[in-house]
Amino acid sequence: MEAHPFVTEYLRLGLAFDRLEEGFVDAYTGDPALRREVQNAQAPQPRELARRAAELRVALPDAGLAPERVAFLDVHLRALECSGRKFAGERIGFVEEVAAYFDVDIAPGDVADYRQAHRRMDEVLAGDGSLTERMAAHRKADEIPPERLSACVEAFSGALRELVRARYPLPEHEHVTYEVVGDKPWSGFNYYLGNYHSRVAINADLTQHMAHLPQLIAHEAYPGHHTEHCRKEAGLVAAGQTEQTLFLVNTPQCLMAEGLADLALRSVIGPGWGRWAQEIYADLGLRFDGERAERLADASAMLLGVRQDAALLLHDRRRSPDEVAEFLQTWGLMTPQRARQSLRFLSSPLWRAYISTYVEGYRLLGGWLDRAVDAADRADRFRRLLDEPLTPGAVRAAA
C-alpha cells in the first residue's frame, strides 16, 4: 500500500537516524526500497535532521491526515527534533530530554515510599541478616539452572500464547523465535522482523530467575511487544497507517510499548499469576513458591522509581557512577553486579533516558487500566493499547 507523501517523509527522516546510531530504528517493516534509498544516500547531518523534523512538524496540520494520526506524528517529530539536537552535540537538560522524547514530565521519587517497600519486603522475607542479604539469598535460590532455561522459556511462551490468542486473536502464522545472547545492557529484547515474526533475545550474562521469567516472556512476546506489533501490523498498517511500520528508540512509542509490556502478565493472568507459574514450573520438575513470589513482587512495586532516580542523579545532578551504584544497591536492593549492569544501561548514550519508559509508562498506563469499571472494561482498555496509535497525551486525556 502506497504511503501518504507526508508519512513517507516522516519514514525517510526516521530511517536516517539509524545512519547516525545503529539501533535507533528498533523495527521497520515498510517498503524496503525506501530503506535502501536512505542507506545509499549521503550521510545525514544531525542538525539537518533536527531542522527537517521541525519543518515537518510545522507542516503537519495541513497534511490532510486524520486527527489521531496528526497527534501521533506530532509528538514523534518533536522527539526526533530533540534527538537530532542531541546528536549534534547540543547540551539539553536531562529532564527536558525525557519530556521531548517520551511526552512525560519526571521528578525524583519519595524515599519514604522506598522505605515502606523495604518494610513490606522484610515481612515477606522474614529471617536473620539484613534485608539486602536475605534478598540476595532469595534471588540465589530463585535462579533458573542454565541448562533448564530453554525449556522454561518454551513452556511459558506456549502457555501465554494460548491464553493471548484466545483473548486477543493473532494471525495464524505468527511466531516467536528465542535465542540466548550476551554482552548486552538489557535482560531481554524483542526484534520484530515483520510478517508476524519476532526474534526475542535473552541475556545470559544476567542470571534468569523463576519469579522474573513469566514477566519477561509476557513482556517481550505474549501479550507484550510481539503481540502489539502483530496486531498493529494486521490492523493499523493494513488500513494504511504506514507510520506504524517504523518503531524508533527515544520516542513516545517506546513509553507506550514498555508500559503495555510491563503490564502484560498482570493483564492476561491477573492476581494469582504466582500460583499459575508454580504449576508450570512443577511440570518442569522445578520448585517455586508462587504465592511468596507474588507477595514479594507486590511489596517491591514501590521501588519502581529507583532506577529513574538513579538516572536523575547521574545525568541531572552529576553524581559519580560510584555514588549512583551505591544508591541502586541501597534502595533497589541490587547486588553490586546488578547495580553495575543497571548503571551500564543508564550510561549508554542511546539508552540513558530509556529507563523512564518503564517507570512512567507503567504508572501512566497502569493508572488508566486500574480505572476500568470491571474486568471486561479493563480487557478492552488493554486491547486499545495493543491496537490503537495512542500517545501518552491521549491516555492522559482519556483519564
N, C-alpha and C positions, 0 to 999 in steps of 0.2 A: 504494500500500500504506500502510495506516494505521500511524503510528509508535507505538512504546511510549510511554505517558504520561510516563515519566521522560525518555526521549530527546527528546520534544517540548519539555520544559522546558530541556534542555540546548541544543537548537537555538534556542529563543527567547532564551536567555541569550547564546549566541554571536553571533546576529544583532544583538543590542542593542549590541554593542561597535562595530559599524560606524557607529552613531549618534554615538559618541564620536570615532572616527577613520575616515574613509572609506578603504577599502582594507584594513581589519583583516580583513574577510571576503574571503579570496582567491578562493573559489568556493563557490557554493551552488546545488545542483541539485534541492532538495527542493520541498515544497509551496509554490507562490508565494503562496498565501493567508496562510501563516504569516509570510512576509517582509513582506507588505503590512501585516499586523496590527502587527508590530514597528515598521515605519516610521511608521505612523499613530498609534502610542501616544505618551504623554507622554515627553519627552526623558529618557533614563535618567541617573541619578547614578552616578558611578564607585564610590563607597563602597557603594552599594546593590547594584551588580553584583558587587562583591567579596564582600559578605555572602551574596548568593544563591549564588554559586559554592561558598562554604564550606558552606552548608546542604545543597546538593545532594550534595556530596562525603560528608557525614556520612550522608545517606540512601541513598547508592548501594548499600551491601552488602545492603540489604533490598528492592532494586528488582526482584529476580527475573530478572536478566539473566545470560546465560552468562558464565563466568569471563573469557574473552578480551575480552568487551565491557566488563566491570567494570574490568579492568586498563586498557583504552584510555581509558575515560571518566574514571577516577580521575586520571591524570596530566594530562589535558586540563583538568579542573576546577581542579586545582592551578595550572596555567598561567594560567587565566582569573582566578583569585583574585589572583594576582600582578599581572596587567595592570590589574585594577580598582584595586588599591592604587597602582600607578604613575600611572594617570590621575588619581587623587585627589590626587596631589602628594606621596605618601609617599616618603621617602628610603629606597631599597633599594640595598644594595651591588651592584655590577655582577656579581660572581661569583655572589652569591645570586640575582640576577635571571635569569642564564643558567641556573642549576640549576633554578629553578622553571619557566621556560619550556620547557626542552628536555630535562630529566631527565638532565643530564650535569654533571660537575664539570670545571672548566677550570683550567689553570695555565699560566704562561709557558713558552714553548719554550726549547730549548737553543741558544744562539748557535753552539756548536760544530757542530751539525747544519747551520746555515745556512752556516758557513764550508766545510764539506765539500761541500755542494751547489754553492757557488761554484767550488770546485776542479774538480768534475766538469764543470760548465758551461764552465769555462775550457778544458778539454780538448776539448770538442765545438766550441767557437767559437775555436779556436786562431788567433792572429794578433796584429797590433800594436794598441796602445792598451789602455785599461783594459777590464775585463770589462763595466762599465756601458756604455762607448762601443760595444764590439762587440755587446752585446745590443741596443742601440738601433739599430745599423746592420742587424743581423739582422732585427729587427722591421720596419724600414723596407722591406727587400727582400721581406718576407713579406706585405706589405699586399695586400689584395684591391682591385683598381680598383673604385671605387664603382659604375661602370656595369656591372660584371660580378657584383656581389653577389647580385642576384636570381637569376641563372642558377645560381650556385654553391649557393645555398640550396636551390633546387628539385632540383638534381642530388643533393645529399647526402640530402635528405629522401626522395626517391624510392628511392635505393639502400638507405638504412637501413630504410625502411618495408617493403621487400620482404623483407629479412633477418628483421626482427622478426616480421612476420606469419607467416613460416614456422615460427618457433620458439615464439612466444607469440601464438596466434591472437587476432585482434581482430574486432569486429563489422564486417560488410562495408561499412557506410556511414560508418565513422569517417573523419575527415579533419581536416587542419590547414590553416589559412589564415595566411599570413605577411604582416607589414606592417613597414615601416621607420618608426621614430619618433625623437624627440629629446628633450633636456632631461630625462633620467631618470638615477637614480643607479645603474642596473644595465646590464649589456650585453645581456641578453635576458630575456624574461618570458613565461610561459605563462598565458594566461587561459582556464581551462577553462569552456566555456559549457554543458556538459551535452549529452545525446543524442549523445555520442561525437564532439564537435567542439571543437577548441581554436583559439584565435587566439594566435599567437606573435609578439610584438613584438621587433624587433631595433633596438638603439640606434645610430643613425647618428652620434651625437656621438663615439662611440668607434670608431676605425678598426678594421675587422674584418681578422683575419689568417688566412692559409691554414691554419696549424697549429692554430688555435683553432676554426675554423668546424665541422669534423666533430664536435668535442666539444660545441659549442653546440647543434647540431641534435640530437645524441643526447640531450643533457641536457634540452632543452625538449620534444622530441617522441618520437623512437623510439630506444631503448626507455625514455626518461625520463618526464617529467611527464605528457605526453599519454597514453602507453601505460598508466601506472599508473592515472590517472583512469578511462580506458576500462574496464580490467579490473576495477577495484573497483566501478564502476557496474554492469557486467554480472554481477558475482559477488556481492559483499557487499550492495550496495544492493538488488539483485533478490531476495536472500534475506531482506530485512527489516532489515538493519543500517543504518537510516536516519541514524545519526550520521555515516555516511560520506558523506552528501550535503553536509556542511559542512566546509570547509577553512579554518582560521583561522591568521593570522600569529601568530608567537611562541607556538607550541605544539609538542609533540613530533612531531606530524605533519610539521612543516617539516624537522626534523632527519632524519627517516626519508626524506622525499621528496628532499631535497637530496643526502643521501649516496647514495641509489639513483641519482639522475640524474648525479652526478659519476662514478659507476662504470659508467654506461650504455655508453659506447663500448668501454671495456675488456671489458665483459661480453658484448657482442654480436659484436665483432670480435676482441678479444684482441691478443696480440703480433702485430705485422705491420700494425697499423692505418695506419702511415705509408705503407707501400707501396700499400696498398689506396686510401688517399686520393690518392696520387700518380697512380694510373691514372685516377681520376675527373677530377682537375684536367687531366691530359693531354688527355682527351677534350674539355675546355673550352678547350684551347689555352693553358693556364697551366702554367708550370714550377714544380715543387715537389719539394724533396728530402725525401721521406717518411722515409727512414731516419734522416737527420740530425734531423728534427723529432721523431721518436720518441725518439732518444737524448737530445735536449735536454729533452724532457718528463720522461723518467725521471730525469735528473740534477736537474731543478728540483723534483721532487716533495717533497724535504726542506724546501722553502720554504713548505710548506703552512700552517704556523702563524704566518707573519709577520704576516698581517692580523689574526689573533686577538690576537697580542701587541700590535699597534698599538691595538686596541680596549681592551685592558687598560691600556696606557699612557694613553690618552685619558680613560677613564672610571673606572678604578680608582686609577691613580697621579696623575691630574690633570695630566698633561703638556700643554704648549701644542700647538695644532694645527700650528705650525711644526715643533716637535720631532718630532711624530708623522709628519708628511710626510717629514722627513729620515730617520727610521727606515725608512719604507717604501721610500725611494729607495736607502738603503744596503744593506738586507738583502733587500728584494724586487726590487731592480734595476729599479725603476719610473722612468719619466720623470717630471719634475715635474708634467706634466699628468695622467698616470695616477695619481700619488700623490694629487693633489688630488681627482680623481674618486673614488678609494677613500675618502678622508677624508670626502667628502660623504656617502657611504653610511654610514660609521661614525658620523657625527654626526647622522643622521636620528633624531628621537625614536622613530619607529615601527620603524626598521630597525637601530638601533645595536647590538643584541645578535645580529642575524641572522647575522653572519659565522661564529658558532660552529656554525651548522647545517652549513656546508660543511666546516669543519675537523674537527669532532668526528663528524659524520655519515660523512664519508669514512673516518676512522680506525676507527670502530666497525663499520660495515658492510663495509668493505674487509677488516678483520681477520677477520670472520666468514666472508666469502666465500673468503678465502685458506686457511681451514682445511678446505675441501672436500677429500674424498679423491680426487676425479677430476673431469674436465670435466663429466660428467653430474650429479654432485652439486652442482657449482658452479652449473650452469644451473638446477637445481631450487631451490637456495637463492635465486637471483635471482628466480625465479618466485614464491617465497613472499613476497619483498619487494613484488612487484607486486600480489599477490592477497590477502594476509592483513593484518589490522589490528595488525601488530606494533608494539611500542613499543621505545624504547632499552633499557628494563629487560628486556624479553622476549629481545632479542638478546643482552644480557649473560648472561642465564641460559642461553641455548642454547649460548653459547660456553664 
